[in-house]
Amino acid sequence: MFIQTQDTPNPATLKFIPGVPVMERGTADFPAEDSAARSPLARRLFQVDGVRGVFLGADFVAVTKDDALD
């Protein structure tokens, strides 16, 4: 699978565009790990060291990292 990346206005956030639908409708914001219980994808992303937030859109996933990490 080819996944494109795109910068966002927030330098700590990167947008991933997988080329397939991520959500059927709406969006989902997970600002912390304990808010991700209803999303298997968000739960898995929070297992990556330094992930501090996940936002799901119709065709993208935005991941915010800890500011202390590169």
C-alpha positions in Angstrom: 0.0 0.0 0.0 1.3 3.4 -1.0 0.6 6.1 1.7 1.2 9.7 1.0 2.2 12.2 3.7 1.3 15.8 3.9 2.5 18.5 6.3 0.0 20.4 8.4 0.1 23.9 9.9 1.1 22.2 13.2 4.8 21.1 12.9 4.1 18.3 15.4 1.3 16.8 13.2 1.7 14.8 10.0 -1.2 13.8 7.8 -1.2 10.3 6.2 -3.3 9.7 3.1 -3.7 6.0 2.4 -5.7 6.2 -0.8 -8.6 4.2 0.7 -11.5 5.4 2.9 -10.6 5.8 6.6 -14.1 6.6 7.9 -17.4 6.2 6.2 -18.7 9.5 7.5 -17.7 12.3 9.8 -14.4 12.6 11.7 -13.0 11.3 15.0 -10.6 13.1 17.3 -8.6 11.3 19.9 -6.5 13.9 21.8 -5.2 11.3 24.2 -4.7 7.5 24.5 -7.5 7.1 27.0 -10.0 8.6 24.5 -9.2 6.0 21.8 -11.2 3.0 23.2 -13.7 3.0 20.3 -11.1 3.0 17.5 -8.8 0.0 16.9 -6.6 2.1 14.6 -6.2 5.0 17.1 -5.4 2.5 19.9 -2.7 0.9 17.7 -1.2 4.3 16.8 -1.0 5.3 20.4 1.2 2.2 21.0 3.9 4.0 18.9 6.3 5.8 21.3 5.7 9.6 21.1 2.2 9.6 19.6 0.1 12.2 21.5 -3.0 12.6 19.3 -4.8 11.0 16.4 -7.5 12.5 14.2 -9.3 10.4 11.6 -11.0 11.9 8.5 -12.8 10.5 5.6 -9.6 9.8 3.7 -6.8 10.6 6.0 -5.2 10.0 9.4 -3.4 12.8 11.2 -1.0 12.0 13.9 0.5 14.4 16.4 3.8 13.6 18.1 5.3 14.6 21.4 7.1 18.0 20.9 10.2 16.5 22.5 10.7 14.0 19.7 12.0 14.4 16.2 
